[in-house]
Amino acid sequence: MARMVKCVVLKREAEGLEEPPHPGELGERIYENVSKEGWGEWLKRLQMIINENQLNSADARSVEIIEQHMLGFLFEEGDLGGLPQGFRAGAKK
């Protein structure tokens, strides 16, 4: 039987992740409170954030920014996590 969690992203009960998707306390918090589907929603947003902000996941400062967005998107903490400023789906630059 799948492990179920009360997903903070979906705001409902859903199948949980199989293991923490991120290191440390934050990873454990995500594991306990975010579903597979909710994590998938984050990964879609993450791709957008990386592209719009030209972040490099190998750069420590970029990782800090990504984690701030992660906290905002998943747990509604801080000022980040929403769509990038000025973002319009399908807009050409």
Residue pairs with C-beta under 8 A, 6 or more apart in sequence:
2 15
2 16
3 15
3 16
3 18
4 13
4 14
4 15
4 16
5 13
5 14
5 15
5 16
5 17
5 32
5 33
5 34
5 35
6 12
6 13
6 33
7 13
7 14
7 33
7 34
7 35
7 37
7 38
8 33
8 34
8 38
8 74
8 75
8 76
9 34
9 35
9 37
9 38
9 39
9 41
9 42
9 73
9 74
10 35
10 37
10 38
10 41
14 35
14 36
14 37
14 38
15 35
15 36
15 37
16 31
16 34
16 35
16 36
17 30
17 31
17 34
17 35
17 36
17 39
18 36
19 31
20 27
20 28
20 30
20 31
21 27
21 30
21 31
21 39
22 30
22 70
26 67
26 70
26 71
29 75
30 39
30 74
33 74
33 75
34 42
34 74
38 74
42 70
42 73
42 74
45 69
45 73
45 81
45 83
46 66
46 69
46 70
48 83
48 84
48 87
49 55
49 66
49 69
49 84
50 57
50 66
52 84
52 87
53 65
53 84
55 62
55 65
55 66
56 62
57 63
57 66
65 80
68 78
68 80
68 81
69 80
69 81
70 81
71 77
71 78
71 80
71 81
72 78
72 79
72 80
72 81
72 82
73 80
73 81
73 82
74 81
